[in-house]
Amino acid sequence: MIAFVRDLRLWFSPSRLRDEGETPDYRFSLANERTFLAWIRTALALVGGGFAVDQFLPDLRWGVRVGMALSLLAVGAACALRAVNHWVRCERAMRRGEDLPLSRFPVVLSLGVGLVAAAMVVLVLLGWTSGR
């Protein structure tokens, strides 16, 4: 928990990272930033998908539509938060000369998207039932 609070402070004050170890080769920092941006693009796509499910599938039963939309929105929000956390942890590890941190989040993200996709496949195959 203490490590998370320390990481959280670095989210809002990344200049504190300069106090950690030595400045890494800028190419590694830029690669870390590109990875961060890829996570943010993924988060935006998930949030957009959540809104799309809610807005463009009005014939889908209300509970199913809202459940799928909220699932996509939640996974998108988690992805955005994880992006900044991962960026800070990797930047600090590079500055300290440590191994890059491992994460289970890609598995969680894949499972979340996979479950929503599987539900969509079932709905397409079985047809939508109107919730009106």
C-alpha positions as CSV (number, residue, x, y, z in Angstrom):
1,M,0.0,0.0,0.0
2,I,2.9,2.4,0.8
3,A,4.4,1.8,-2.7
4,F,1.0,2.6,-4.3
5,V,0.8,5.9,-2.4
6,R,4.3,6.8,-3.4
7,D,3.5,5.9,-7.0
8,L,0.3,8.0,-6.8
9,R,2.3,11.0,-5.7
10,L,4.6,10.6,-8.7
11,W,1.5,10.7,-11.0
12,F,1.0,14.3,-10.1
13,S,4.6,15.3,-9.7
14,P,6.7,13.4,-12.3
15,S,9.6,15.8,-11.7
16,R,10.2,13.9,-8.5
17,L,11.4,11.0,-10.7
18,R,14.6,13.0,-11.3
19,D,15.5,12.2,-7.7
20,E,15.5,8.5,-8.6
21,G,18.8,7.1,-9.8
22,E,20.3,8.2,-13.0
23,T,18.7,9.6,-16.2
24,P,18.2,6.7,-18.6
25,D,18.9,6.9,-22.3
26,Y,16.2,9.2,-23.7
27,R,15.2,6.5,-26.3
28,F,14.0,4.3,-23.4
29,S,12.1,7.1,-21.8
30,L,10.5,7.9,-25.2
31,A,9.6,4.2,-25.7
32,N,8.0,4.2,-22.2
33,E,6.0,7.3,-23.3
34,R,4.9,5.6,-26.5
35,T,3.7,2.6,-24.5
36,F,1.8,5.0,-22.2
37,L,0.1,6.6,-25.2
38,A,-0.8,3.1,-26.6
39,W,-2.5,2.3,-23.3
40,I,-4.4,5.7,-23.4
41,R,-5.6,4.9,-27.0
42,T,-6.8,1.6,-25.8
43,A,-8.6,3.2,-22.9
44,L,-10.3,5.8,-25.2
45,A,-11.4,3.0,-27.6
46,L,-12.9,1.1,-24.7
47,V,-14.7,4.2,-23.4
48,G,-15.9,4.9,-27.0
49,G,-17.1,1.3,-27.3
50,G,-19.0,1.6,-24.0
51,F,-20.8,4.7,-25.2
52,A,-21.5,3.1,-28.6
53,V,-23.1,0.1,-27.1
54,D,-25.3,2.3,-25.0
55,Q,-26.3,4.7,-27.7
56,F,-26.4,2.6,-30.9
57,L,-28.0,-0.6,-29.6
58,P,-31.4,0.7,-28.4
59,D,-33.1,-2.6,-29.3
60,L,-30.9,-4.6,-27.0
61,R,-32.5,-5.5,-23.7
62,W,-31.9,-2.6,-21.2
63,G,-30.0,-4.6,-18.6
64,V,-27.8,-6.3,-21.1
65,R,-27.0,-3.1,-22.9
66,V,-26.2,-1.2,-19.7
67,G,-24.2,-4.1,-18.3
68,M,-22.1,-4.3,-21.4
69,A,-21.7,-0.5,-21.7
70,L,-20.7,-0.2,-18.0
71,S,-18.2,-3.1,-18.4
72,L,-16.5,-1.4,-21.3
73,L,-16.5,1.9,-19.5
74,A,-15.0,0.4,-16.4
75,V,-12.3,-1.5,-18.2
76,G,-11.5,1.7,-20.1
77,A,-11.2,3.7,-16.9
78,A,-9.0,1.0,-15.4
79,C,-6.8,1.0,-18.5
80,A,-6.3,4.8,-18.3
81,L,-5.4,4.7,-14.6
82,R,-3.1,1.7,-15.2
83,A,-1.4,3.5,-18.0
84,V,0.0,6.3,-15.8
85,N,0.9,3.9,-13.0
86,H,2.8,1.7,-15.4
87,W,4.6,4.7,-16.9
88,V,5.8,5.9,-13.5
89,R,6.9,2.4,-12.4
90,C,8.8,1.8,-15.6
91,E,10.5,5.2,-15.5
92,R,11.5,4.7,-11.9
93,A,12.9,1.2,-12.7
94,M,14.9,2.4,-15.6
95,R,16.4,5.2,-13.5
96,R,17.3,2.8,-10.8
97,G,18.8,0.2,-13.2
98,E,16.2,-2.4,-12.1
99,D,14.2,-4.9,-14.1
100,L,11.0,-3.4,-15.6
101,P,8.0,-4.2,-13.4
102,L,5.7,-7.1,-14.4
103,S,2.0,-6.7,-14.4
104,R,-1.1,-8.9,-14.5
105,F,-3.2,-6.0,-16.0
106,P,-2.8,-7.1,-19.6
107,V,-4.5,-10.4,-18.6
108,V,-7.3,-8.5,-16.8
109,L,-7.7,-6.2,-19.8
110,S,-7.8,-9.1,-22.2
111,L,-10.3,-11.1,-20.1
112,G,-12.6,-8.0,-19.8
113,V,-12.6,-7.3,-23.5
114,G,-12.9,-11.0,-24.3
115,L,-15.9,-11.4,-22.1
116,V,-17.7,-8.5,-23.6
117,A,-16.8,-9.7,-27.1
118,A,-18.1,-13.2,-26.3
119,A,-21.4,-11.7,-25.0
120,M,-21.7,-9.7,-28.2
121,V,-21.2,-12.9,-30.3
122,V,-23.9,-14.6,-28.3
123,L,-26.3,-11.7,-28.8
124,V,-25.6,-11.6,-32.6
125,L,-26.1,-15.3,-33.0
126,L,-29.3,-15.4,-30.9
127,G,-30.7,-12.1,-32.0
128,W,-31.5,-9.1,-29.9
129,T,-34.7,-8.9,-27.9
130,S,-36.3,-5.6,-27.5
131,G,-36.3,-4.0,-24.1
132,R,-39.0,-1.5,-25.0
